[in-house]
Amino acid sequence: MDRNEDEDTYIIPHNYSDNGKILGIVEKQSLYFAAAWFVPMTFLNFKFLPFSVDVKIFVLILLILPPTLFILIGVGGDTLLDFLRYVYSFYKNARIYHYEK
């Protein structure tokens, strides 16, 4: 028997890289920063808030989870740390230019 199998060949371009990303989406740096934010805040939430577990979970969802997701997603394709570095650099080097005609 002669089997003809169609093999699809995909060429990966040289400029494509998913190094440093988890599942090809989230950068490792963002993941570490998000974990450094999420774990202590969750611990503080469940350890020191004098409310029931339901209220603690509500506080977790309302106040701790959104910044964590913002850290993971980033701003404009950059990590949150990179964005904050750009903002700091911009304000540090801010100048007013005057042009005379």
C-alpha distances in whole Angstrom, upper triangle without the diagonal:
4,6,10,12,16,18,22,24,28,31,34,37,39,42,40,41,41,43,46,45,44,41,41,44,47,49,50,53,53,52,55,57,56,56,60,61,59,60,64,64,63,65,68,67,66,69,72,72,74,72,70,66,65,68,66,63,64,66,62,61,63,65,62,59,59,60,58,55,57,57,53,52,55,57,55,52,54,55,58,60,59,60,64,64,64,66,69,68,69,72,73,73,74,77,79,79,81,81,84,84
4,6,10,13,15,19,21,25,28,31,34,36,39,37,39,39,41,44,43,42,39,39,42,45,47,48,51,51,50,53,56,55,55,58,59,58,59,62,63,61,63,67,66,65,68,71,71,73,71,69,66,65,67,65,62,63,64,61,59,62,63,61,57,58,59,56,53,55,55,51,50,53,54,52,49,52,53,56,58,57,58,61,61,61,64,66,66,66,70,71,70,71,74,76,75,78,78,81,81
4,6,10,12,16,18,22,25,28,31,33,36,34,35,36,38,41,39,38,35,35,38,42,43,44,48,48,47,49,52,51,51,55,56,54,55,59,59,58,60,63,62,62,65,67,67,70,68,66,62,61,63,62,58,59,61,58,55,58,59,57,53,54,55,52,50,51,51,47,47,49,51,49,46,48,49,53,54,53,54,58,58,58,60,63,62,63,66,67,67,68,70,72,72,75,75,78,78
4,6,9,13,15,19,22,25,28,31,33,32,33,34,36,39,37,37,34,33,36,40,41,43,46,46,45,48,50,50,50,53,54,53,54,58,58,57,59,62,61,61,64,67,66,69,67,65,61,60,62,61,57,58,60,56,54,57,58,56,52,52,53,51,48,49,49,46,45,47,48,46,43,46,47,50,52,51,52,55,56,55,58,60,60,60,64,65,64,65,68,69,69,72,72,75,75
4,6,10,12,16,19,22,25,28,30,28,30,30,32,35,34,33,30,30,33,36,38,39,42,42,41,44,47,46,46,50,51,49,50,54,55,53,55,58,58,57,60,63,63,65,63,61,58,57,59,57,54,55,56,53,51,53,54,52,48,49,50,47,44,46,46,42,41,43,45,43,40,42,43,47,48,47,49,52,52,52,54,57,56,57,60,61,61,62,64,66,66,69,69,72,72
4,6,10,13,16,19,22,25,27,26,27,28,30,33,32,31,28,28,30,34,35,37,40,40,40,43,45,44,45,48,49,48,49,53,53,52,54,57,56,56,59,62,61,64,62,60,57,56,57,56,52,53,54,51,49,51,52,50,47,46,47,45,42,43,43,40,39,41,42,40,37,40,41,44,46,45,46,49,49,49,52,54,53,54,57,58,58,59,61,63,63,66,65,69,68
4,6,10,13,16,19,22,24,22,24,24,27,30,28,28,25,25,28,31,32,34,37,37,37,39,42,41,42,45,46,45,46,50,50,49,52,54,54,54,57,59,59,62,60,58,55,54,55,54,50,51,52,49,47,49,50,48,44,44,45,42,40,41,41,37,36,38,39,37,34,37,38,41,43,42,43,46,46,46,49,51,50,51,54,55,55,56,58,60,60,63,63,66,66
4,6,10,13,16,19,21,19,21,22,24,27,26,26,23,22,25,28,30,31,35,35,34,37,39,39,40,43,44,43,44,48,48,47,50,52,52,52,55,57,57,60,58,57,53,52,53,52,48,49,50,47,45,47,47,45,42,41,42,40,37,38,38,34,33,35,36,34,31,33,35,38,40,38,40,43,43,43,45,48,47,48,51,52,52,53,55,57,57,60,59,62,63
4,7,10,13,16,18,16,18,20,22,25,24,25,22,21,24,27,28,30,33,33,33,36,38,38,39,41,43,42,43,47,47,47,49,52,51,52,54,57,57,60,58,57,53,53,54,52,48,49,50,47,45,47,47,45,41,41,41,39,36,37,37,33,32,34,35,32,29,32,33,37,38,36,38,41,41,40,43,46,45,45,49,50,49,50,53,55,54,57,57,60,60
4,6,9,13,15,13,15,16,19,22,21,22,20,18,21,24,25,27,30,30,30,33,35,34,36,38,40,39,41,44,44,44,46,49,49,49,52,54,54,57,56,54,51,50,51,49,46,47,47,44,42,44,44,42,38,38,38,36,33,34,33,30,29,30,31,29,26,28,30,33,35,33,34,38,37,37,40,42,41,42,45,46,46,47,49,51,51,54,54,57,57
4,6,9,12,11,13,15,18,21,21,22,20,18,21,24,24,26,29,29,30,32,34,34,36,38,39,39,41,44,44,44,47,49,49,50,52,54,54,58,56,55,52,51,52,50,47,47,48,44,43,44,44,42,39,38,38,36,33,34,33,30,28,29,30,28,25,27,29,32,33,31,33,36,36,35,38,40,39,40,43,44,43,45,47,49,48,51,51,54,54
4,7,9,7,9,12,14,18,17,19,17,15,17,20,20,22,25,26,26,29,30,31,32,34,36,36,37,41,41,41,43,46,46,47,49,51,51,55,54,53,49,49,49,47,44,45,45,41,40,41,41,39,36,35,35,33,30,30,29,26,25,26,27,25,21,23,25,29,30,28,29,33,32,31,34,37,35,36,40,40,40,41,43,46,45,49,49,52,52
4,6,6,9,12,14,18,18,20,19,16,18,21,20,23,25,25,27,29,30,31,33,35,36,36,38,41,41,42,44,46,46,48,50,52,52,55,54,54,51,50,50,48,45,46,45,42,40,42,41,39,36,35,35,33,30,30,29,26,25,25,26,23,20,22,24,28,28,26,28,31,30,29,32,35,33,34,37,38,37,39,41,43,42,45,45,48,49
4,6,8,12,13,16,17,20,19,16,19,21,20,22,23,25,26,28,29,30,32,34,35,36,38,40,41,42,44,46,46,48,50,51,52,55,55,54,51,51,51,48,46,46,46,42,41,42,42,39,37,36,35,33,31,30,29,26,25,25,26,23,20,21,23,27,27,25,27,30,29,28,31,33,31,32,36,36,35,37,39,41,41,44,44,47,48
4,6,10,12,15,15,18,18,15,17,18,17,20,21,22,24,26,27,28,30,31,33,33,35,38,38,39,41,43,44,45,47,49,49,53,52,52,49,48,48,46,43,44,43,40,39,40,39,36,34,33,32,30,28,27,26,24,22,22,22,20,17,18,20,24,24,21,23,26,25,24,28,29,28,29,32,33,32,34,36,38,38,41,41,44,45
4,7,9,12,12,15,15,11,13,16,15,17,19,20,21,23,25,25,27,29,30,31,33,35,36,37,39,41,41,42,45,46,47,50,49,49,46,45,45,43,40,41,40,37,36,37,36,34,31,30,29,27,25,25,24,21,20,20,21,19,15,17,19,22,23,21,22,26,25,24,28,30,29,29,33,33,33,35,37,39,39,42,43,46,47
4,6,9,9,12,12,9,11,13,12,14,16,17,18,20,22,23,24,26,27,28,30,32,33,34,36,38,38,40,42,43,44,47,47,46,43,43,43,40,38,39,38,35,34,35,34,32,29,28,27,25,23,23,22,19,18,19,20,18,15,15,17,20,21,19,21,24,23,23,26,28,27,29,32,32,32,34,36,39,39,43,43,47,48
4,6,6,8,9,6,8,10,9,11,13,14,15,17,19,20,21,23,24,25,26,29,30,30,32,35,35,36,38,40,41,44,43,43,40,39,40,37,34,35,35,31,30,32,31,28,26,25,25,22,20,21,19,16,16,16,18,17,14,14,15,18,19,18,20,23,23,23,26,28,27,29,32,32,32,34,37,40,40,44,45,48,49
4,6,9,10,8,10,11,9,9,12,14,14,15,18,19,20,21,23,24,25,28,29,30,31,34,34,35,37,39,40,44,43,43,40,40,40,37,35,36,35,32,31,33,31,28,26,26,25,22,21,21,19,16,17,17,19,19,15,15,15,18,18,17,20,22,22,23,26,27,26,28,31,31,32,34,37,40,40,44,45,49,50
4,7,10,8,10,8,6,6,8,10,10,12,14,15,16,18,20,21,22,24,26,26,28,30,31,32,34,36,37,40,40,40,37,37,37,34,32,33,32,28,28,30,28,25,23,23,22,19,18,19,16,13,15,15,17,18,14,13,12,15,15,15,18,20,19,21,23,24,24,26,29,29,30,32,35,38,39,43,44,48,50
4,6,5,6,5,4,6,9,9,9,12,14,14,15,17,19,19,21,23,24,25,27,29,29,30,32,34,35,38,38,37,34,34,34,32,29,30,30,26,25,27,26,23,21,21,20,17,16,16,14,11,12,13,16,16,13,12,12,15,15,15,18,20,20,21,24,25,25,27,30,30,31,33,36,39,40,44,45,49,50
4,5,6,5,6,6,10,10,8,11,14,13,14,17,18,18,19,22,23,23,25,27,27,28,30,33,33,36,36,35,32,32,32,29,27,28,28,24,23,25,25,22,19,20,19,16,15,16,14,11,12,14,17,18,15,15,13,16,17,18,20,22,23,24,26,27,28,30,32,33,34,36,39,42,43,47,48,52,53
4,5,7,9,10,14,13,12,15,17,16,17,20,21,20,21,25,25,25,27,29,29,30,32,35,35,38,37,36,32,32,33,30,27,29,29,25,24,26,26,23,20,21,21,18,16,18,16,13,13,16,19,19,15,16,16,19,20,20,22,24,25,26,28,30,31,32,34,35,36,38,41,43,45,48,49,53,54
4,6,8,10,13,13,12,16,17,17,18,21,22,22,23,26,27,27,29,31,31,32,35,37,37,40,39,38,35,35,35,33,30,31,30,27,26,28,27,25,22,21,21,19,16,17,16,13,12,14,17,16,13,14,14,17,19,18,20,23,23,24,26,28,29,30,32,33,34,35,38,41,42,45,46,50,51
4,7,10,12,11,11,14,15,14,16,19,19,19,21,24,24,24,27,29,29,30,32,34,34,37,36,36,33,32,32,30,27,28,27,24,23,24,24,21,18,18,18,15,13,14,13,9,9,11,13,13,10,12,11,14,16,16,17,20,21,22,24,26,26,27,30,31,32,33,36,38,40,43,44,48,49
4,6,9,7,7,10,11,11,13,15,16,16,18,21,21,21,24,26,26,27,29,31,31,35,34,33,30,30,30,27,25,26,25,22,21,22,21,19,16,16,15,12,11,12,10,6,7,9,12,13,10,10,9,12,13,14,15,18,19,20,22,23,24,26,28,29,30,31,35,37,39,42,44,47,49
4,5,5,6,9,10,11,12,14,16,16,18,21,21,22,24,26,26,28,30,32,32,36,35,35,32,32,32,29,27,28,27,23,23,24,23,20,18,18,16,14,13,13,10,8,9,10,13,13,10,9,8,11,11,12,14,16,17,18,20,21,22,24,26,27,28,30,33,36,37,41,42,46,48
4,5,5,6,9,10,10,12,14,15,16,19,20,21,22,24,25,27,28,30,31,34,34,34,31,32,31,28,27,28,27,23,23,25,23,20,18,19,17,14,14,15,11,9,12,12,15,17,14,12,10,12,12,13,16,17,17,19,21,22,23,25,27,28,29,31,34,37,39,43,44,48,50
4,5,5,6,9,10,11,12,14,16,17,19,20,22,23,24,26,27,29,30,34,34,34,31,32,31,28,27,28,26,23,23,24,22,19,18,18,15,13,14,13,10,9,11,11,14,16,13,11,8,10,9,10,13,14,14,16,18,19,20,22,24,24,26,28,31,34,36,40,42,46,48
4,5,5,6,8,10,10,12,14,16,16,18,20,21,22,24,26,27,27,31,31,31,29,29,28,25,24,24,23,20,19,20,19,16,14,14,12,10,10,10,6,5,8,8,11,14,11,9,6,7,8,10,12,13,14,16,17,18,20,22,23,24,26,27,31,34,36,39,41,45,47
4,5,5,6,9,10,10,12,14,15,16,18,20,20,22,24,25,26,30,29,29,26,27,27,23,22,23,22,18,18,20,18,15,13,14,13,9,10,11,8,6,10,11,14,17,14,13,10,11,11,14,15,16,17,20,21,22,23,25,27,28,29,31,35,37,40,43,45,49,51
4,5,5,6,9,10,11,13,14,15,17,19,20,21,22,24,25,29,29,30,27,28,27,24,23,24,22,19,20,21,19,16,15,16,14,11,12,13,10,9,13,13,16,19,17,15,11,12,11,14,16,16,17,20,21,21,23,25,26,27,29,31,34,37,40,43,46,49,52
4,5,5,6,9,10,12,13,14,16,17,18,20,22,23,24,28,28,29,26,27,26,23,22,23,20,17,18,19,17,14,13,14,11,9,11,11,7,8,12,11,14,17,16,13,10,9,8,12,13,13,14,17,18,18,20,22,23,24,26,28,31,34,37,41,43,47,49
4,5,5,6,8,10,11,12,14,15,16,18,20,21,22,25,25,26,23,23,23,20,18,19,17,14,15,16,14,10,10,11,8,5,8,9,6,6,10,11,14,17,16,14,11,10,11,14,15,15,17,19,20,20,23,24,25,26,28,30,33,36,39,42,44,48,50
4,5,5,6,8,10,10,12,14,15,16,18,20,21,24,24,24,22,23,22,19,18,19,18,14,15,17,15,11,11,13,11,8,11,12,10,9,13,14,18,21,19,17,14,13,14,17,18,18,20,22,23,23,26,27,28,29,31,33,37,39,42,45,48,52,54
4,6,6,7,9,11,11,13,15,16,17,18,20,24,24,25,23,24,23,19,19,21,18,15,17,18,16,12,13,14,12,10,13,14,11,12,15,15,19,22,21,18,14,13,13,16,18,17,18,21,22,21,24,26,26,27,30,31,35,38,40,44,47,50,53
4,6,6,6,9,10,11,12,15,16,17,18,21,22,23,21,21,20,17,16,18,15,12,14,15,12,9,10,11,9,7,11,11,9,11,14,14,17,21,20,18,14,12,13,16,17,16,18,21,20,20,23,25,25,26,29,30,34,36,39,43,45,49,52
4,6,5,6,8,10,10,12,14,15,16,20,20,20,18,18,17,14,13,15,13,9,11,13,11,7,8,10,9,6,10,12,10,11,14,15,18,22,21,20,16,15,16,19,19,19,21,24,23,24,27,28,28,29,32,33,37,40,42,46,48,52,54
4,6,5,6,9,10,11,12,14,15,19,19,20,17,19,18,14,14,16,14,11,13,15,13,10,11,14,12,10,13,15,13,14,18,19,22,25,24,23,19,18,18,22,22,21,24,26,26,26,29,31,31,32,35,36,40,42,45,49,51,55,57
4,5,5,6,8,10,10,12,13,17,18,19,17,19,18,14,15,17,14,12,15,16,13,10,12,15,13,12,15,17,15,16,20,20,23,27,26,24,20,19,18,22,23,21,23,26,26,26,29,31,30,31,34,35,39,42,45,48,51,54,57
4,5,5,6,9,10,10,11,15,16,17,15,17,15,11,12,14,11,9,12,12,10,7,10,12,11,10,14,15,14,16,19,19,22,26,25,24,20,18,18,22,22,21,23,26,25,25,28,30,29,30,34,34,38,40,44,47,50,53,56
4,5,5,6,8,10,11,14,14,15,12,14,13,9,9,12,10,7,10,12,10,7,9,13,12,11,14,16,15,16,19,21,24,27,27,25,22,20,21,25,25,24,26,29,28,28,31,33,33,34,37,38,41,44,47,50,53,56,59
4,5,5,6,8,10,13,14,15,13,15,14,11,12,14,12,10,14,15,13,11,13,16,16,14,18,19,18,19,23,24,27,30,30,28,24,23,23,27,27,26,28,31,30,30,33,35,34,35,39,39,43,46,49,52,55,58,61
4,6,5,6,8,11,13,14,13,15,14,10,12,14,11,10,14,15,12,11,14,16,16,15,19,20,19,21,24,24,27,31,30,29,25,23,23,27,27,25,28,31,29,29,32,34,33,34,37,38,42,44,47,51,54,57,60
4,6,6,6,9,10,11,10,12,10,7,9,10,8,7,11,12,10,9,12,15,15,14,17,19,19,20,23,24,27,30,30,29,26,23,24,28,27,26,29,31,30,30,34,35,34,35,39,39,43,45,48,51,54,57,60
4,6,6,9,9,9,8,11,10,6,8,11,10,9,12,14,13,12,14,17,17,17,19,22,21,22,25,27,29,33,33,31,28,26,27,31,31,29,32,34,33,34,37,38,38,39,42,43,46,48,52,55,58,61,64
4,6,8,10,11,11,14,13,10,12,15,13,12,16,17,16,14,17,20,20,19,22,24,23,25,28,29,32,35,35,33,30,28,28,32,32,30,33,36,35,34,38,39,38,39,43,43,47,49,53,56,59,62,65
4,6,9,11,12,14,12,10,13,15,12,13,17,17,15,15,18,20,20,20,23,25,24,26,29,29,32,36,36,34,31,28,29,32,32,30,33,35,34,34,37,38,37,38,42,42,46,48,51,54,57,61,64
4,6,9,9,11,9,7,11,12,10,11,14,14,13,14,17,19,19,20,22,24,24,26,28,29,31,35,35,34,31,28,29,33,32,30,33,36,34,34,38,39,37,39,42,42,46,48,51,54,57,60,63
4,7,9,11,9,9,13,13,12,14,17,17,16,17,20,22,23,23,26,27,28,29,32,33,35,38,39,38,34,32,33,36,36,34,37,39,38,38,41,42,41,42,46,46,49,51,54,57,60,64,66
4,7,8,6,7,10,11,10,12,15,15,15,16,18,21,22,22,25,26,27,29,31,32,34,38,38,37,34,32,33,37,36,34,38,40,38,38,42,43,41,43,46,46,50,52,55,58,61,64,66
4,5,5,6,9,10,11,12,14,15,16,17,19,21,23,23,25,27,28,29,31,32,35,38,38,38,35,33,34,38,37,36,39,41,40,40,44,45,44,45,49,48,52,54,57,60,63,66,68
4,5,5,6,9,10,10,12,14,15,15,16,19,21,20,22,25,25,26,28,30,33,36,36,35,32,31,32,36,35,34,37,39,38,39,42,43,43,44,47,47,51,53,56,59,62,65,67
4,5,5,6,9,10,11,12,14,15,15,18,20,20,21,24,25,25,27,29,32,35,35,35,32,30,32,36,35,34,37,39,38,39,42,43,42,44,47,47,50,52,55,58,61,64,66
4,5,5,6,8,10,10,12,13,14,17,19,19,20,22,24,25,26,28,30,33,34,34,31,29,31,34,33,32,35,37,36,36,40,40,40,42,45,44,48,49,53,55,58,61,64
4,5,5,6,9,10,10,11,12,15,16,16,18,21,21,22,24,26,28,32,32,31,28,26,28,31,31,30,33,35,34,34,38,38,38,40,43,43,46,48,51,54,57,60,63
4,5,5,6,8,10,10,10,13,15,15,16,19,20,20,22,24,27,30,30,30,27,25,27,30,30,29,32,34,33,34,37,38,38,40,42,43,46,48,51,54,56,60,62
4,5,5,6,8,10,10,12,15,15,16,18,20,21,22,24,26,29,29,29,27,25,27,30,29,29,32,33,32,33,37,37,36,39,41,41,45,46,49,52,55,58,60
4,5,5,6,7,9,11,12,13,15,17,18,19,21,22,24,28,28,28,25,23,25,28,27,26,29,31,29,30,34,34,34,36,39,38,42,44,47,50,52,55,58
4,6,6,5,6,9,11,11,12,15,15,16,18,20,22,26,26,25,23,21,23,26,25,24,28,29,28,29,33,33,33,35,38,38,41,43,46,49,52,55,57
4,6,6,5,7,10,10,11,13,15,15,17,19,21,24,24,24,22,20,23,26,24,24,28,29,28,29,33,33,33,35,38,38,41,43,46,49,51,54,56
4,6,7,7,10,11,12,13,15,16,17,19,20,23,24,24,22,20,22,25,24,23,27,28,26,28,31,31,31,33,36,36,39,40,43,46,49,52,54
4,6,6,7,9,11,12,13,15,17,17,19,23,23,23,20,18,20,23,21,21,24,26,24,25,29,29,28,30,33,33,36,38,41,44,47,50,52
4,6,6,7,9,10,11,13,15,16,18,22,22,21,18,16,18,21,20,19,23,25,23,24,28,28,28,30,33,33,36,38,41,45,47,51,53
4,6,5,6,9,10,11,12,14,17,20,20,19,17,15,18,20,20,20,23,24,24,25,28,29,29,31,33,33,37,39,42,45,47,51,53
4,5,5,6,9,10,10,12,14,17,18,17,15,13,16,19,17,17,21,22,21,23,26,26,26,28,31,31,34,36,39,42,44,47,49
4,5,5,6,9,10,10,12,16,16,15,13,10,13,16,14,14,18,19,18,19,22,23,23,25,28,28,31,33,36,39,42,45,47
4,5,5,6,9,10,13,16,16,15,12,10,13,16,15,15,18,20,20,21,24,25,25,27,29,30,33,36,38,42,44,48,50
4,5,5,6,8,11,14,14,14,11,11,14,16,15,16,19,20,20,22,24,25,26,28,30,30,34,36,38,41,43,47,49
4,5,5,6,8,11,12,11,9,8,11,13,12,13,16,17,16,18,21,21,22,24,26,26,30,32,34,38,40,43,45
4,6,5,9,12,11,10,7,6,8,11,10,11,14,15,16,17,19,20,21,23,25,26,29,32,34,38,40,43,45
4,6,9,12,11,10,7,8,10,12,12,14,16,17,18,20,22,23,24,26,28,28,32,34,36,40,42,46,47
4,7,9,8,8,7,8,11,12,12,14,16,17,17,20,21,22,24,25,27,27,31,33,35,38,40,43,45
4,7,6,6,4,5,8,9,8,10,13,13,14,16,18,18,20,22,23,24,27,29,31,35,36,40,42
4,6,5,6,6,9,9,7,10,12,11,12,15,16,16,18,20,21,21,24,26,28,31,33,37,38
4,6,8,9,12,10,8,12,14,12,13,16,17,16,19,21,21,21,24,26,27,31,32,35,37
4,7,9,12,10,9,13,14,13,15,18,18,18,21,23,23,24,27,29,30,33,34,38,39
4,6,8,6,6,10,11,10,12,15,15,16,18,20,20,21,25,27,28,32,33,37,39
4,5,5,6,9,10,11,13,14,15,17,19,20,21,22,26,28,30,34,36,39,41
4,5,5,6,9,10,10,12,14,15,17,18,20,21,24,27,29,33,35,38,41
4,5,5,6,9,10,10,12,14,15,16,18,20,23,26,29,32,34,38,40
4,5,5,6,9,10,10,12,14,15,16,18,21,24,26,30,32,36,38
4,5,5,6,9,10,10,12,14,15,16,20,22,24,28,30,34,36
4,5,5,6,8,10,11,12,14,15,19,22,24,28,30,34,36
4,5,5,6,8,10,10,12,14,17,21,23,27,29,33,35
4,5,5,6,9,10,10,12,15,18,20,24,26,30,32
4,5,5,6,8,10,10,14,17,19,23,25,29,31
4,5,5,6,9,10,14,17,19,23,26,29,32
4,6,5,6,8,12,15,17,21,24,27,30
4,5,5,6,9,12,14,18,21,24,27
4,5,5,9,12,15,18,21,24,27
4,6,9,12,15,19,22,25,28
4,6,10,12,16,19,22,25
4,7,10,13,16,20,23
4,6,10,13,16,19
4,7,10,13,16
4,6,10,13
4,7,10
4,7
4
